[in-house]
Structures are given as structure tokens and as C-alpha cells.
Amino acid sequence: MAKVSIIRSISILLVGLLAAMLVTSAAASKQDLDAAWQDYANNRTAVEPVFKFPHASCFSVAALQHGLPESLLLAVARGESDFEATARSRANAHGVMQILWPGTARHLGIHRLSDLYDPCTNIDAGTRYLKELLERYDGNLHLALAAYNYGPGRIAQDGRGVPPGAVWYSGYILRHLNYVLGDGRVRPTVPDTLYSAIGQSTLLTFGEPYRAEAFIERLEQDTAGLSLDWFRRGTGEFEVVMTYADREDFDRSARQLARAGFRID
């Protein structure tokens, strides 16, 4: 099923929802994220991904060679690029795992920009970098992910003074991890379902991650059963998307959104 962007309109009710969310929403606390990541490290690293994701063999090999959970690598890749091998950000990060050029790439032994567009090379580099960060932060996934996003020079090893932007990134990847592990509403109906078979429809695009996150949190309160997610795009914007398994699922979700004040045309 192709991933599509949909025409949308916001009713008066949704405008009120947006205003309310900006006042009430707050980023997840460091303590909550620490606990969630520790639970994953203790209990869920061996859980198999629920879909057959793109570049599957590259992820399997990198996970095995470097001793990291495959589900963690998939979560980072989904959040960073949604598995797009040619993704490029405004910050000059490239490929599936969004390796920063030239600094991080050269640190990892990659000296040609074109090499970052090879999925296996990029995934291996991102895995090595994440492993290096985990060693730096004594296995603390929350801090390692914060450093993956912000750079280790900006994240203290004792975890003090982690910038809000780094905290949201940890929570952002945790949400993608939950999708990889099948904690979302959309689940495969048969084994080895391709990730590309799941539809995505863009609802809104935000300029700030906090607004995208707060919008999802508020919408989920009013529409139980929806499968929502958000992605950081290369433009620096943040897309909130609805995922669905088939046309019937799309129509059901659209009706729920309409009851919450969000109309899909």
C-alpha cells in the first residue's frame, strides 16, 4: 500500500484542541524515559520485530556483529529516516541512520559521502556509533540516544542538564520502538508482512517537535484506537501521520477523526 499525503481541514473544534494542547503538554520526564528504556533493556531486547522492515539483512548483520538489539536499530532508523536510503536533513545528515557529514562519518571511517547512501554501510556505521555512545554512558539508553541526536559533547556523562531537545528525542525513538515491537494498533495479520504494505496518511505538519508530540497526545485522548505516529523529516518539519492496514481500516479511522473534529476530505 503506497504511503500517501491527504488533504485535510481543521474544524473550529480542532483549533480549540490545538490551543489547549500547547498550554497543557509537557515533555516526558527524564525519570520516565530512563525507566522505560531500562525496562526494554531488562525485558524486551530479544522481542522480534512485528514487520519485515526494509534493509532487513543489513539490520540483522549489524545487530549480530556489534551486539545491539535489532529492534533498537530499527527504531532509530524509523525515527531518523523511515528507512529511506537517500534521506538528507538540513543538518547535513544522510541515509538510513542519518549520519552527520563529514564529522561523524569520518569519525566512523567513512570518507566518501556517496558511501552513506549504501544502506548496509550506513546501518553498520549508525550501529557502531550507537554502541560507542552506549559504552560512553554506561549502557544508559536514554543518554546514549540523547547524544546520538545532540552529539556527545553536549550530553554530560552523569546525565545532568540534558537539553529538552535531547529528552524529546529519546521519547521520540521510544515511540518508534513501540511500533517496531508491535505495541501500536496496526499489527500484521500474517507472518513476514512487509512494512511497506502499511499505509501512512499525513494529518498535520509542525515546525516544532513539541507541538507534534502534544497534538498526538491530545488526539489519542479523544480517539481511542487510532494508530498515530510522527516523523522528523529532512526539511526540519515534523509530520503527524495516521497508519492503517487497509481501506476499511482507513475509513474507520477517518470516522474517528471526524468525531474528534478533524475532517479528512
DRENDREN-531832 format. One record per residue: z, x, y of N, C-alpha, C in turn; residue number from 1; residue in three letters. Coordinates in Angstrom, 3 decimals. Each point is the difference from the previous one (the first is absolute). Example, Ala and Ser with C-alpha at 12.3 -4.5 7.8 and 13.67 -1.06 7.14 Angstrom:
% residues 2
REC       nup     neast    nnorth      caup    caeast   canorth       cup     ceast    cnorth  resi  resn
REC     7.800    13.190    -5.690     0.000    -0.890     1.190     0.000     0.900     1.200     1   ALA
REC    -0.720    -0.350     1.050     0.060     0.820     1.190     0.730    -0.770     1.090     2   SER
This chain:
% residues 265
REC       nup     neast    nnorth      caup    caeast   canorth       cup     ceast    cnorth  resi  resn
REC     0.000     0.857    -1.193     0.000    -0.857     1.193     0.000     0.887     1.234     1   MET
REC    -0.922    -0.223     0.896    -0.095     0.836     1.190     1.186    -0.239     0.913     2   ALA
REC     0.413     1.057     0.700     1.051    -0.127     0.998    -0.645    -0.438     1.292     3   LYS
REC     0.492    -1.081     0.584    -0.666    -0.583     1.146     0.950    -0.132     1.159     4   VAL
REC    -0.561    -0.051     1.205     0.753    -0.307     1.205    -0.350    -1.427     0.392     5   SER
REC     1.006    -0.810     0.380    -0.234    -1.401     0.265     0.165    -0.312     1.471     6   ILE
REC    -0.701    -1.039     0.443     0.173    -0.517     1.356     1.327    -0.723     0.057     7   ILE
REC     0.785     0.215     1.022     1.301    -0.635     0.065     0.290    -0.529     1.394     8   ARG
REC     0.860    -0.959     0.042     0.450    -0.535     1.283     1.490    -0.238    -0.073     9   SER
REC     0.657     0.117     1.108     1.458    -0.120     0.042     0.371    -1.271     0.737    10   ILE
REC     0.751    -0.864    -0.639     0.424    -1.237     0.624     1.173     0.257     0.928    11   SER
REC     0.387    -1.026     0.725     1.160     0.120     0.891     1.243     0.367    -0.792    12   ILE
REC     0.110    -0.536    -1.217     1.148     0.304    -0.836     0.046     1.483    -0.326    13   LEU
REC    -1.140     0.603    -0.317    -0.019     1.410    -0.347     0.323     0.873     1.198    14   LEU
REC    -0.452    -0.406     1.179     0.347     0.762     1.194     1.514     0.073     0.149    15   VAL
REC     0.669    -1.136    -0.239     1.460     0.002     0.050     0.599     0.895    -1.069    16   GLY
REC    -0.613     0.003    -1.174     0.471     0.851    -1.086    -0.084     1.464     0.395    17   LEU
REC    -1.110     0.387     0.600    -0.182     1.396     0.417     1.035     0.401     1.042    18   LEU
REC     0.266    -0.899     0.943     0.984     0.311     1.030     1.384     0.179    -0.610    19   ALA
REC     0.326    -0.861    -0.944     1.321     0.083    -0.626     0.159     1.266    -0.823    20   ALA
REC    -1.060     0.377    -0.705     0.127     1.156    -0.891     0.238     1.276     0.786    21   MET
REC    -0.588     0.119     1.185     0.162     1.213     0.790     1.424     0.157     0.505    22   LEU
REC     0.701    -1.120     0.128     1.384     0.055     0.466     0.950     0.300    -1.148    23   VAL
REC    -0.275    -0.582    -1.195     0.985     0.043    -1.080    -0.225     1.098    -1.025    24   THR
REC    -1.238     0.527    -0.078    -0.286     0.948    -1.071     0.608     1.372     0.293    25   SER
REC     0.448     0.692    -1.066     0.490     1.373     0.112    -0.423     0.763    -1.238    26   ALA
REC    -0.196     1.296     0.137    -0.400     0.817    -1.143     1.114     0.045    -1.034    27   ALA
REC    -0.397     0.133    -1.265     0.981     0.140    -1.069     0.850     1.240     0.256    28   ALA
REC     1.276    -0.105    -0.303     0.899     1.115     0.270    -0.262     1.138    -0.969    29   SER
REC     0.357     1.193     0.439    -0.147     1.172    -0.862     0.788    -0.189    -1.292    30   LYS
REC     1.190    -0.616     0.089     0.824    -0.192    -1.175    -0.699    -0.900    -1.018    31   GLN
REC    -0.604    -1.078     0.466    -0.710    -0.910    -0.903    -1.160     0.705    -0.687    32   ASP
REC    -0.742     0.791     0.764    -1.145     0.692    -0.573     0.444     1.079    -0.972    33   LEU
REC     1.036     0.737     0.368     0.550     1.002    -0.914     0.367    -0.641    -1.339    34   ASP
REC     0.660    -1.139     0.079     0.447    -0.675    -1.223    -1.193    -0.484    -0.819    35   ALA
REC    -0.994    -0.555     0.663    -1.178    -0.504    -0.709    -0.760     1.128    -0.687    36   ALA
REC    -0.170     1.106     0.707    -0.710     1.137    -0.596     0.825     0.633    -1.114    37   TRP
REC     1.315     0.024     0.141     0.838     0.559    -1.056    -0.067    -0.869    -1.246    38   GLN
REC    -0.054    -1.310     0.186    -0.140    -0.910    -1.139    -1.316     0.260    -0.727    39   ASP
REC    -1.057     0.211     0.771    -1.290     0.320    -0.614     0.089     1.314    -0.775    40   TYR
REC     0.585     1.025     0.608     0.103     1.308    -0.653     0.814    -0.081    -1.282    41   ALA
REC     1.025    -0.839    -0.007     0.888    -0.094    -1.162    -0.547    -0.892    -1.108    42   ASN
REC    -0.755    -1.042     0.382    -0.303    -1.056    -0.970    -1.473    -0.360    -0.183    43   ASN
REC    -0.872     0.393     0.944    -1.323    -0.611    -0.053    -1.164     0.990     0.032    44   ARG
REC     0.266     1.279    -0.037    -1.099     0.964     0.127    -0.960    -0.043    -1.193    45   THR
REC     0.470    -0.484    -1.144    -0.857    -0.055    -1.186    -0.750    -1.326    -0.129    46   ALA
REC     0.216    -0.934     0.924    -0.684    -1.292    -0.071    -1.489     0.196     0.253    47   VAL
REC    -0.824    -0.597    -0.846    -1.447     0.151     0.108    -0.556    -0.852     1.141    48   GLU
REC    -0.989     0.503     0.727    -0.664    -0.818     1.028    -0.626    -1.250    -0.631    49   PRO
REC    -0.038    -1.088     0.753    -0.469    -1.255    -0.575    -1.514    -0.176     0.087    50   VAL
REC    -0.673     0.779     0.848    -1.445    -0.060     0.100    -0.607     1.330    -0.423    51   PHE
REC    -1.289    -0.009    -0.232    -0.742     1.242    -0.162    -0.527     0.370     1.373    52   LYS
REC     0.633     0.982     0.610    -0.300     0.359     1.379    -1.153     0.995     0.065    53   PHE
REC    -0.652     0.091     1.159    -1.081     0.981     0.162     0.490     1.431    -0.251    54   PRO
REC    -0.913     0.847    -0.443     0.283     1.428    -0.237     1.133     0.168    -1.015    55   HIS
REC     0.044    -0.877    -0.993     1.129    -0.045    -0.935     0.229     1.333    -0.698    56   ALA
REC    -1.066     0.649    -0.457     0.188     1.259    -0.720     0.548     1.097     0.915    57   SER
REC    -0.407    -0.012     1.277     0.514     0.992     0.957     1.506    -0.156     0.175    58   CYS
REC     0.462    -1.227     0.114     1.436    -0.245     0.159     0.766     0.393    -1.263    59   PHE
REC    -0.549    -0.333    -1.157     0.686     0.317    -1.255     0.162     1.505    -0.169    60   SER
REC    -1.062     0.729     0.281     0.044     1.458    -0.155     0.974     0.616     0.996    61   VAL
REC    -0.062    -0.427     1.267     0.890     0.563     1.022     1.462    -0.288    -0.329    62   ALA
REC     0.281    -1.218    -0.449     1.378    -0.364    -0.346     0.514     0.869    -1.142    63   ALA
REC    -0.840     0.207    -1.012     0.399     0.787    -1.156     0.194     1.473     0.361    64   LEU
REC    -0.939     0.548     0.774     0.057     1.421     0.333     1.181     0.351     0.896    65   GLN
REC     0.356    -0.913     0.892     1.014     0.326     0.999     1.324    -0.729    -0.210    66   HIS
REC     0.082    -0.797    -1.056     1.268    -0.609    -0.363     0.503    -1.064     0.947    67   GLY
REC    -0.907    -0.753     0.610     0.390    -1.108     0.867    -0.441    -1.320    -0.620    68   LEU
REC     0.690    -1.097     0.290    -0.395    -1.301    -0.560    -1.368    -0.438     0.530    69   PRO
REC    -0.841    -0.439    -0.896    -1.329    -0.463     0.414     0.097    -1.179     0.963    70   GLU
REC     0.976    -0.878    -0.228     0.138    -1.173     0.865     0.313     0.401     1.440    71   SER
REC     0.754     1.088     0.181     0.300     0.479     1.348    -1.266     0.493     0.689    72   LEU
REC    -0.814     0.757    -0.718    -1.248     0.501     0.573    -0.923    -1.149     0.371    73   LEU
REC    -0.068    -1.003    -0.845    -0.837    -1.171     0.283     0.500    -0.746     1.236    74   LEU
REC     1.309    -0.098     0.146     0.564    -0.697     1.159    -0.350     0.724     1.290    75   ALA
REC     0.117     1.334     0.006    -0.346     0.774     1.186    -1.489    -0.155     0.312    76   VAL
REC    -0.832     0.079    -1.023    -1.444    -0.114     0.210    -0.384    -1.382     0.512    77   ALA
REC     0.635    -1.037    -0.533    -0.322    -1.358     0.472     0.404    -0.165     1.458    78   ARG
REC     1.160     0.516     0.351     0.450    -0.118     1.382    -0.783     0.872     0.957    79   GLY
REC    -0.423     1.171    -0.449    -0.689     0.926     0.882    -1.471    -0.372     0.219    80   GLU
REC    -0.692    -0.398    -1.058    -1.455    -0.206     0.130    -0.528    -1.201    -0.760    81   SER
REC     0.849    -0.689    -0.735    -0.431    -1.038    -0.937    -1.063     0.556    -0.939    82   ASP
REC     0.182     1.260    -0.396    -0.812     0.697    -0.991    -1.403     0.353     0.477    83   PHE
REC    -0.235    -0.025     1.299    -1.313     0.313     0.548    -0.191     1.509     0.092    84   GLU
REC    -0.948     0.525    -0.771    -0.190     1.454    -0.082    -0.474     0.609     1.304    85   ALA
REC    -0.688    -0.779     0.836    -0.549     0.537     1.251     0.818    -0.412     1.218    86   THR
REC     1.214    -0.495    -0.216     0.833    -0.446     1.121     0.308     1.160     0.940    87   ALA
REC     0.000    -0.322     1.298     0.342     0.997     1.020     0.791    -0.699     1.094    88   ARG
REC     1.092     0.630     0.405     0.855    -0.608     1.008    -0.225     0.629     1.362    89   SER
REC     0.544    -0.642     1.031    -0.076     0.551     1.355     0.757     1.321     0.108    90   ARG
REC     0.964     0.204    -0.894     0.784     1.236     0.011    -0.692     1.138    -0.745    91   ALA
REC    -1.228    -0.251    -0.475    -0.789     0.992    -0.731     0.541     0.245    -1.400    92   ASN
REC     0.498    -1.065    -0.627     0.389     0.036    -1.407    -1.142    -0.598    -0.816    93   ALA
REC    -0.195     0.523    -1.222    -1.221    -0.318    -0.740     0.270    -0.336    -1.462    94   HIS
REC    -0.832    -0.895    -0.514    -0.042    -0.276    -1.421     1.081    -0.926    -0.511    95   GLY
REC     0.069    -0.082    -1.320     0.861    -0.973    -0.677     1.462     0.131     0.422    96   VAL
REC     0.510     1.215     0.038     1.411     0.236     0.331     0.198     0.382     1.464    97   MET
REC    -1.070    -0.051     0.781     0.037     0.273     1.444     0.651     1.358     0.302    98   GLN
REC    -0.695     1.050    -0.415     0.457     1.365     0.231    -0.426     0.445     1.394    99   ILE
REC     0.943     0.476     0.773    -0.278     0.407     1.375    -0.835     1.278     0.018   100   LEU
REC    -1.070    -0.049     0.814    -0.892     1.148     0.166     0.181     0.582     1.404   101   TRP
REC     0.080     1.329     0.127    -0.078     0.982    -1.087     1.350     0.455    -0.525   102   PRO
REC     1.086    -0.289     0.743     1.293     0.599    -0.296     0.500    -0.215    -1.412   103   GLY
REC     0.225    -1.274    -0.387     0.549    -0.276    -1.324    -0.986     0.389    -1.094   104   THR
REC    -1.281    -0.262     0.246    -1.013     0.337    -1.000     0.018     1.496    -0.310   105   ALA
REC     0.016     0.829     1.007    -0.020     1.445    -0.225     1.309     0.486    -0.624   106   ARG
REC     1.095    -0.640     0.387     1.286     0.306    -0.641    -0.077    -0.242    -1.502   107   HIS
REC    -0.805    -0.983    -0.405    -0.147    -0.360    -1.410    -1.169     0.715    -0.672   108   LEU
REC    -0.616     0.938     0.716    -1.066     0.794    -0.590    -1.377    -0.608     0.079   109   GLY
REC    -0.193    -0.961     0.875    -1.313    -0.638     0.174    -0.568     0.463     1.339   110   ILE
REC    -1.149     0.655    -0.047    -0.561     0.628     1.201    -1.333    -0.599     0.427   111   HIS
REC    -0.465    -0.999    -0.730    -1.215    -0.699     0.399     0.317    -1.483     0.151   112   ARG
REC    -0.337    -0.547     1.148     0.280    -1.414     0.251    -0.662    -0.886    -1.047   113   LEU
REC    -1.190     0.346    -0.418    -0.724    -0.829    -0.970     0.757    -0.142    -1.318   114   SER
REC     0.834     1.001    -0.337     0.760    -0.078    -1.255     1.010    -1.140     0.013   115   ASP
REC     0.443    -0.380     1.190     0.970    -1.092     0.084    -0.605    -1.348    -0.365   116   LEU
REC    -1.317    -0.078    -0.040    -0.651    -1.257    -0.364    -0.278    -0.112    -1.493   117   TYR
REC     0.376     1.033    -0.745    -0.030    -0.106    -1.458     1.322    -0.620    -0.439   118   ASP
REC    -0.020    -1.172    -0.638     1.253    -0.706    -0.297     1.004     0.818    -0.797   119   PRO
REC    -0.456     0.673    -1.049     0.950     0.748    -0.831     0.616     1.167     0.759   120   CYS
REC    -0.806     0.704     0.811     0.523     1.101     0.812     1.028    -0.516     0.995   121   THR
REC    -0.310    -1.111     0.642     0.887    -0.569     1.005     1.295    -0.498    -0.629   122   ASN
REC    -0.105    -0.694    -1.115     1.182    -0.553    -0.661     0.897     1.122    -0.511   123   ILE
REC    -0.602     1.052    -0.540     0.784     1.147    -0.441     0.727     0.646     1.177   124   ASP
REC    -0.692     0.139     1.129     0.617     0.598     1.189     1.162    -0.853     0.500   125   ALA
REC    -0.212    -1.309     0.083     1.063    -0.885     0.449     1.194     0.017    -0.933   126   GLY
REC    -0.260     0.109    -1.290     1.084     0.057    -0.987     0.794     1.285     0.150   127   THR
REC    -0.686     1.124     0.179     0.680     1.287     0.185     0.840    -0.008     1.273   128   ARG
REC    -0.542    -0.630     1.040     0.738    -0.061     1.263     1.247    -0.864    -0.140   129   TYR
REC    -0.144    -1.122    -0.663     1.148    -0.886    -0.194     1.054     0.675    -0.870   130   LEU
REC    -0.421     0.726    -1.020     0.959     0.719    -0.846     0.742     1.059     0.815   131   LYS
REC    -0.728     0.702     0.848     0.613     1.006     0.864     1.056    -0.628     0.908   132   GLU
REC    -0.312    -1.166     0.531     0.946    -0.681     0.878     1.212    -0.511    -0.769   133   LEU
REC    -0.206    -0.483    -1.198     1.128    -0.446    -0.815     0.939     1.165    -0.309   134   LEU
REC    -0.547     1.166    -0.243     0.840     1.164    -0.231     0.760     0.376     1.270   135   GLU
REC    -0.654    -0.117     1.140     0.639     0.329     1.278     1.171    -0.926     0.284   136   ARG
REC    -0.151    -1.286    -0.369     1.028    -0.992     0.311     0.823    -0.386    -1.232   137   TYR
REC     0.102     0.918    -0.942     0.883    -0.166    -1.168    -0.263    -1.308    -0.748   138   ASP
REC    -1.268    -0.350    -0.136    -0.357    -1.173    -0.771     0.153    -1.320     0.727   139   GLY
REC     0.359     0.016     1.275     0.184    -1.241     0.767    -1.369    -0.558     0.380   140   ASN
REC    -0.387    -1.073    -0.661    -1.334    -0.574     0.217    -0.169    -0.533     1.412   141   LEU
REC     1.039    -0.598     0.530    -0.081    -0.546     1.360    -0.327     1.097     1.005   142   HIS
REC     0.703     1.115    -0.073    -0.231     1.085     0.953    -1.328     0.707    -0.268   143   LEU
REC    -0.351     0.160    -1.268    -1.267     0.649    -0.325    -1.178    -0.816     0.538   144   ALA
REC     0.077    -1.306    -0.115    -1.076    -0.848     0.513    -0.024     0.005     1.526   145   LEU
REC     1.172     0.015     0.597     0.060     0.101     1.457    -0.703     1.267     0.465   146   ALA
REC     0.228     1.098    -0.722    -0.627     1.275     0.355    -1.491     0.002    -0.315   147   ALA
REC    -0.410    -0.724    -1.013    -1.428    -0.108    -0.328    -0.747    -0.624     1.176   148   TYR
REC     0.648    -0.917     0.652    -0.618    -0.686     1.135     0.156     0.775     1.303   149   ASN
REC     1.184     0.520     0.258     0.320     0.605     1.300    -0.123     1.523     0.012   150   TYR
REC     0.014     0.600    -1.183     0.026     1.450    -0.091     1.423     0.493    -0.207   151   GLY
REC     0.193     0.991    -0.881     1.364     0.472    -0.298     0.709     0.616     1.195   152   PRO
REC    -0.746     0.489     0.975     0.636     0.576     1.169     0.724    -1.015     0.855   153   GLY
REC    -0.266    -1.288    -0.222     0.616    -1.055     0.811     1.034    -0.802    -0.766   154   ARG
REC     0.230     0.347    -1.269     0.985    -0.710    -0.815     1.049     1.007    -0.482   155   ILE
REC     1.223    -0.162     0.479     1.074     0.919    -0.377     0.318    -0.117    -1.489   156   ALA
REC     0.350     1.120    -0.613     0.295    -0.017    -1.424     1.241    -0.799    -0.336   157   GLN
REC     0.918    -0.146     0.958     1.196    -0.803    -0.253    -0.206    -1.478     0.316   158   ASP
REC    -1.213    -0.358     0.434    -0.320    -1.405     0.240     0.479    -0.555     1.318   159   GLY
REC     0.555     0.843     0.861     0.494    -0.492     1.282    -1.156    -0.179     0.984   160   ARG
REC     0.087    -1.074     0.764    -0.953    -0.221     1.077    -1.422    -0.259    -0.445   161   GLY
REC    -0.177    -0.656    -1.145    -1.354    -0.323    -0.448    -0.630    -0.974     0.990   162   VAL
REC    -1.179     0.318     0.550    -0.631    -0.885     0.994    -0.296    -1.379    -0.577   163   PRO
REC     0.054    -1.043     0.827    -0.311    -1.344    -0.496    -1.363    -0.089    -0.676   164   PRO
REC    -0.973     0.726     0.518    -1.327    -0.027    -0.605    -0.016     0.530    -1.412   165   GLY
REC     0.852     0.967    -0.278     0.088     0.537    -1.354     0.728    -0.971    -0.925   166   ALA
REC     0.970    -0.727     0.548     0.718    -0.992    -0.797    -0.942    -1.125    -0.403   167   VAL
REC    -0.800    -0.500     0.934    -0.912    -1.091    -0.367    -0.983     0.464    -1.049   168   TRP
REC    -0.424     1.272     0.058    -0.978     0.481    -0.966     0.589    -0.025    -1.408   169   TYR
REC     1.236     0.384    -0.151     0.654    -0.047    -1.299     0.009    -1.429    -0.542   170   SER
REC     0.340    -0.963     0.854    -0.015    -1.398    -0.420    -1.402    -0.508    -0.283   171   GLY
REC    -0.948     0.505     0.756    -1.409    -0.372    -0.175    -0.500     0.438    -1.378   172   TYR
REC     0.286     1.227    -0.395    -0.417     0.484    -1.314     0.768    -0.715    -1.105   173   ILE
REC     1.262    -0.336     0.255     0.769    -0.756    -0.992    -0.661    -1.347    -0.285   174   LEU
REC    -0.510    -0.648     1.032    -0.685    -1.277    -0.215    -1.240     0.198    -0.870   175   ARG
REC    -0.749     1.065     0.257    -1.182     0.269    -0.812     0.395     0.371    -1.435   176   HIS
REC     1.133     0.672    -0.151     0.494     0.291    -1.346     0.298    -1.292    -0.754   177   LEU
REC     0.614    -0.942     0.668     0.303    -1.275    -0.648    -1.273    -0.694    -0.468   178   ASN
REC    -1.065     0.120     0.771    -1.280    -0.583    -0.422    -0.517     0.721    -1.242   179   TYR
REC     0.039     1.329     0.029    -0.487     0.800    -1.132     0.747    -0.363    -1.284   180   VAL
REC     1.296    -0.267     0.115     0.830    -0.314    -1.165    -0.037    -1.472    -0.385   181   LEU
REC    -0.698    -0.806     0.778    -0.151    -1.401    -0.363     1.067    -0.915     0.519   182   GLY
REC     0.710     0.423     1.058     1.047    -0.846     0.556    -0.542    -1.056     0.961   183   ASP
REC    -1.280     0.067     0.341    -0.606    -1.002     0.868    -0.423    -1.231    -0.783   184   GLY
REC    -0.501    -1.020     0.705    -0.372    -1.246    -0.666    -1.299     0.135    -0.771   185   ARG
REC    -0.969     0.753     0.521    -1.268     0.160    -0.685     0.164     1.022    -1.118   186   VAL
REC    -0.186    -0.457    -1.234     0.121     0.870    -1.159    -1.240    -0.164    -0.873   187   ARG
REC    -0.367     1.041    -0.748    -1.173    -0.121    -0.863     0.246    -0.989    -1.130   188   PRO
REC    -1.039    -0.716    -0.372     0.110    -0.970    -1.097    -0.424     0.602    -1.331   189   THR
REC    -0.704     1.126     0.032    -0.403     0.690    -1.212     0.284     1.489     0.180   190   VAL
REC     0.189     0.744    -1.101     0.268     1.441     0.118    -1.153     0.735     0.677   191   PRO
REC     0.342     1.074     0.695    -0.983     0.876     0.648    -0.851    -0.720     1.050   192   ASP
REC     0.593    -0.996     0.647    -0.712    -0.651     1.099    -0.247     1.009     1.114   193   THR
REC    -1.233     0.022     0.504    -0.340     0.928     1.068     0.638    -0.444     1.309   194   LEU
REC     0.555     0.958     0.703     0.563    -0.283     1.324    -1.066    -0.576     0.925   195   TYR
REC    -1.227     0.464    -0.139    -1.091    -0.469     0.862    -0.340    -1.464    -0.231   196   SER
REC     0.490    -0.593    -1.096    -0.270    -1.413    -0.265     0.915    -0.924     0.797   197   ALA
REC     1.029     0.550     0.638     0.940    -0.798     0.780    -0.515    -0.118     1.433   198   ILE
REC    -0.064    -1.218     0.497    -0.507    -0.233     1.350     1.021     0.319     1.070   199   GLY
REC    -0.485     0.437     1.144     0.830     0.228     1.185    -0.658    -0.686     1.185   200   GLN
REC     0.777    -0.758     0.742    -0.481    -0.633     1.217     0.912     0.375     1.160   201   SER
REC    -0.571     0.544     1.049     0.782     0.424     1.149     0.441    -1.209     0.821   202   THR
REC     1.284    -0.078     0.290     0.538    -1.090     0.806     0.094     0.391     1.470   203   LEU
REC     0.650     1.133     0.271     0.153     0.459     1.377     0.028     1.520     0.015   204   LEU
REC    -0.339     0.569     1.139     0.066     1.440     0.200     0.931     0.289     1.170   205   THR
REC     0.901     0.945    -0.187     0.986     0.353     1.013    -0.167     1.457     0.406   206   PHE
REC     0.435     0.307     1.197    -0.047     1.365     0.487     1.227     0.804    -0.356   207   GLY
REC     1.084    -0.671    -0.438     1.245     0.679    -0.329     0.469    -0.424    -1.385   208   GLU
REC     0.526     0.931    -0.793     0.439    -0.361    -1.351     1.141    -0.992    -0.021   209   PRO
REC     0.891     0.090     0.990     1.162    -0.878     0.015    -0.411    -1.471     0.138   210   TYR
REC    -1.062    -0.227     0.754    -0.460    -1.374     0.177    -0.631    -0.538    -1.283   211   ARG
REC    -0.769     0.839    -0.680    -0.596    -0.417    -1.269     1.080    -0.306    -1.030   212   ALA
REC     0.993     0.877    -0.078     1.087    -0.185    -0.961     0.800    -1.258     0.309   213   GLU
REC     0.302    -0.203     1.269     0.793    -1.168     0.382    -0.776    -1.293    -0.227   214   ALA
REC    -1.304     0.037     0.259    -0.832    -1.183    -0.232     0.037    -0.396    -1.475   215   PHE
REC    -0.135     0.979    -0.879     0.046    -0.293    -1.434     1.359    -0.571    -0.396   216   ILE
REC     1.062     0.626     0.476     1.339    -0.454    -0.365     0.225    -1.455     0.421   217   GLU
REC    -0.429    -0.327     1.198     0.209    -1.375     0.479    -0.900    -0.983    -0.746   218   ARG
REC    -1.244     0.405    -0.250    -0.923    -0.895    -0.692     0.440    -0.238    -1.434   219   LEU
REC     0.549     1.015    -0.631     0.485    -0.161    -1.373     1.190    -0.946    -0.069   220   GLU
REC     0.778    -0.058     1.056     1.121    -0.944     0.029    -0.499    -1.444    -0.005   221   GLN
REC    -1.147    -0.222     0.621    -0.509    -1.361     0.168    -1.020    -0.403    -1.056   222   ASP
REC    -0.476     0.950    -0.807    -1.057    -0.304    -0.964     0.299     0.691    -1.324   223   THR
REC     0.933    -0.537    -0.747     0.368     0.595    -1.281    -1.199    -0.004    -0.941   224   ALA
REC    -0.203     1.122    -0.688    -1.076     0.062    -0.979    -1.253     0.699     0.473   225   GLY
REC    -0.114     0.254     1.307    -1.158     0.738     0.490     0.097     1.468    -0.421   226   LEU
REC    -1.150     0.609    -0.217    -0.032     1.437    -0.238    -0.569     0.667     1.248   227   SER
REC     0.877     0.645     0.766    -0.388     0.627     1.259     0.233     1.501    -0.081   228   LEU
REC    -0.790     0.725     0.748     0.169     1.442     0.072    -0.514     0.481     1.336   229   ASP
REC     0.225     1.282     0.278    -0.536     0.556     1.236    -0.425     1.440    -0.225   230   TRP
REC    -1.017     0.393     0.761    -0.611     1.307    -0.165    -0.169     0.677     1.348   231   PHE
REC     0.296     1.286     0.016    -0.300     0.810     1.169    -1.440     0.478    -0.125   232   ARG
REC    -0.815    -0.348     0.958    -1.403     0.380    -0.042    -0.241     1.269     0.808   233   ARG
REC    -1.162     0.598    -0.211    -0.331     1.236     0.673    -0.086    -0.111     1.507   234   GLY
REC    -0.188    -1.198     0.488    -0.065    -0.233     1.438     1.358     0.068     0.668   235   THR
REC     1.053     0.081    -0.810     1.350    -0.032     0.545     0.561    -1.399     0.088   236   GLY
REC    -0.778    -0.999    -0.447     0.465    -1.383     0.004     0.583    -0.364    -1.359   237   GLU
REC     0.677    -1.145    -0.034     0.699    -0.435    -1.202    -0.459    -1.414    -0.347   238   PHE
REC    -0.625    -0.122    -1.159    -0.537    -1.289    -0.439     0.970    -0.692    -0.947   239   GLU
REC     0.274    -1.257     0.274     0.733    -0.847    -0.934    -1.027    -0.750    -0.833   240   VAL
REC     0.115     0.103    -1.323    -0.985    -0.626    -0.875     0.686    -0.951    -0.973   241   VAL
REC    -0.763    -0.985    -0.434     0.397    -0.884    -1.088    -0.809     0.412    -1.221   242   MET
REC     0.661     0.204    -1.127    -0.708     0.333    -1.231    -0.005    -1.207    -0.921   243   THR
REC    -1.040    -0.104    -0.816    -0.165    -1.172    -0.859    -0.839     0.381    -1.211   244   TYR
REC     0.250    -0.715    -1.099    -0.650     0.329    -1.262    -1.380    -0.618    -0.141   245   ALA
REC    -0.208    -1.204     0.580    -1.275    -0.700    -0.159    -0.110    -1.042     1.103   246   ASP
REC    -1.079    -0.775    -0.028    -0.232    -0.992     1.057     1.088    -1.064     0.020   247   ARG
REC     0.427    -0.437    -1.160     1.059    -1.008    -0.060     1.281     0.530     0.640   248   GLU
REC     0.327     1.251    -0.281     1.181     0.624     0.582    -0.160     0.127     1.514   249   ASP
REC    -1.206     0.356     0.445    -0.265     0.092     1.439     0.227    -1.349     0.679   250   PHE
REC    -0.538    -1.060    -0.569     0.132    -1.332     0.600     1.461    -0.436     0.053   251   ASP
REC     0.736     0.274    -1.048     1.424    -0.365    -0.027     0.761     0.757     1.089   252   ARG
REC    -0.295     1.274     0.139     0.670     0.799     1.021    -0.378    -0.454     1.401   253   SER
REC    -1.266    -0.354     0.187    -0.455    -0.476     1.302     0.735    -1.271     0.405   254   ALA
REC     0.261    -0.871    -0.955     0.748    -1.231     0.307     1.431     0.323     0.414   255   ARG
REC     0.601     0.970    -0.667     1.355     0.399     0.374     0.027     0.579     1.415   256   GLN
REC    -0.981     0.816     0.317    -0.072     0.561     1.346    -0.174    -1.087     1.044   257   LEU
REC    -0.815    -0.987    -0.310    -0.222    -1.090     0.947     1.286    -0.758     0.283   258   ALA
REC     0.811    -0.197    -1.016     1.277    -0.695     0.196     0.947     0.816     0.866   259   ARG
REC    -0.188     1.326    -0.018     0.833     0.876     0.838    -0.560     0.174     1.405   260   ALA
REC    -1.172    -0.630     0.275    -0.582     0.084     1.328    -1.115     0.999     0.141   261   GLY
REC    -0.433     0.595    -1.102    -1.084     0.987     0.048    -1.203    -0.597    -0.702   262   PHE
REC    -1.057    -0.233     0.749    -1.177    -0.671    -0.546    -1.111     0.994    -0.281   263   ARG
REC    -0.551    -0.058    -1.207    -1.136     0.830    -0.351    -1.269    -0.844     0.099   264   ILE
REC    -0.939     0.421     0.829    -1.253    -0.734     0.182    -1.071     0.505    -0.972   265   ASP
